[in-house]
Amino acid sequence: MAERYSSFTPGGTGWFLQRVTAAFLVVVLAFHFFLLHFVNHAYEITFLGTQARMENIGYFLTMVLFLITATFHGVNGVYNALVNQGLEGTQKKVVLAVLVIASLALVAQGTYVALTMRGMI
């Protein structure tokens, strides 16, 4: 029988954070779809409407947390999938560095856009 291998240590921090972020994303994604696809239909979404929603501190914080959580969850999943496929040594360190830099750039850009939409920049 083939051995089961996972780069996640069951019960470890990475394993735990992957599950917590998944649960958070399911809830926030449901909120996002409900608000932006059922309450407001796609053709009703405007720049001014987005600015108005971002002025609500709860919505703003939810969207920024959504960005950070989705970025972490996605990048952590990709990294661990690559490790599970045998990535190791220098390649593993380089991939980790590239993913961390890309993640920080994505979160910085997304936060900048959110702050701009809120009128803070």
Secondary structure, 3 states (H helix, E strand, C coil): CCCCCCCCCCCCHHHHHHHHHHHHHHHHHHHHHHHHHHHCCHHHCCHHHHHHHHCCHHHHHHHHHHHHHHHHHHHHHHHHHHHHCCCCHHHHHHHHHHHHHHHHHHHHHHHHHHHHHHCCC
